Amino acid sequence: MISLIAAIGKNRELGLGNAMLWHIKEDFKHFKETTMGHTLLMGRKTFESIGRPLPGRHTLILTRDRSFKREGTHTVHSFEEALKWCEERGEEHLFIAGGGEIYKQALERNLEDQLILSYVDFEGEADTFFPDFNESQYDLIHKSAFAAGEKSPAWELRVLKATPHH
Ligand SMILES: NC(=O)c1ccc[n+]([C@@H]2O[C@H](COP(=O)([O-])OP(=O)(O)OC[C@H]3O[C@@H](n4cnc5c(N)ncnc54)[C@H](OP(=O)(O)O)[C@@H]3O)[C@@H](O)[C@H]2O)c1
């Protein structure tokens, strides 16, 4: 199973200056609970922005830099290498965790079985965006809404399953 997991603004905003655009505690909790015990694949820039491997999960970092190494993570140089790594270790759920470049290439390759998207009630400046995808090629299998906090915007979780024709 391959899931793309992302939090996106109203115009598919993902980030600015290699950082996130909002801080939503419940969304972080959802990300943690959903991915715990599994493997995350992320681009080198997203890893640099997080700065450390996330506990309880394997972290695969995609980079073209052959000398790239970070403690507690595994470096890969292609999607194929990442998939092979999962297969060899019997990982049954890979989470593609961004950023923009990685989501784009994953969707182009139709790698995803599902999208786990947090739609954030945010509109603003961004330099990284989630690709413009066609929602009609997915079945909505879960939806839940979360109210705004004192300092955090409202958001809605949607799980979209890829249809056989996508
Ligand atoms: N809202 C969200 O859910 C969310 C999630 C994740 C990230 N983000 C945000 O997204 C932004 C970062 O995204 P980004 O698009 O700038 O960068 P990114 O996708 O995280 O990383 C891009 C890097 O990945 C490597 N790469 C890309 N394609 C590759 C391929 N085919 N083979 C090997 N390596 C490849 C390259 O690393 P090298 O340059 O080292 O070769 C490239 O520079 C940040 O603002 C972050 O906060 C948001």
The ligand as an ORCA input file, in Angstrom:
! r2SCAN-3c Opt
* xyz 0 1
  N       2.143     20.746      3.763
  C       2.694     19.539      3.738
  O       2.035     18.518      3.968
  C       4.139     19.417      3.406
  C       4.746     18.155      3.406
  C       6.094     18.066      3.066
  C       6.799     19.216      2.740
  N       6.175     20.402      2.750
  C       6.883     21.638      2.354
  O       7.379     21.459      1.036
  C       8.572     22.216      0.868
  C       9.668     21.329      0.324
  O       9.258     20.784     -0.927
  P      10.161     20.919     -2.244
  O       9.310     20.573     -3.422
  O      10.853     22.228     -2.223
  O      11.303     19.821     -2.008
  P      11.227     18.243     -1.707
  O      10.252     17.601     -2.639
  O      11.074     18.012     -0.255
  O      12.724     17.812     -2.059
  C      13.263     18.050     -3.327
  C      14.587     17.330     -3.419
  O      14.345     15.917     -3.528
  C      15.351     15.339     -4.347
  N      14.700     14.734     -5.516
  C      13.582     15.150     -6.160
  N      13.266     14.306     -7.159
  C      14.213     13.339     -7.151
  C      14.417     12.170     -7.932
  N      13.608     11.852     -8.941
  N      15.477     11.389     -7.665
  C      16.334     11.708     -6.646
  N      16.174     12.796     -5.857
  C      15.122     13.598     -6.104
  C      16.312     16.449     -4.729
  O      17.290     16.480     -3.685
  P      18.812     16.959     -3.944
  O      18.721     18.402     -4.274
  O      19.498     16.663     -2.635
  O      19.330     16.105     -5.068
  C      15.409     17.681     -4.646
  O      16.135     18.882     -4.446
  C       8.857     22.829      2.232
  O       8.320     24.148      2.291
  C       8.100     21.943      3.191
  O       7.744     22.601      4.393
  C       4.872     20.534      3.078
*
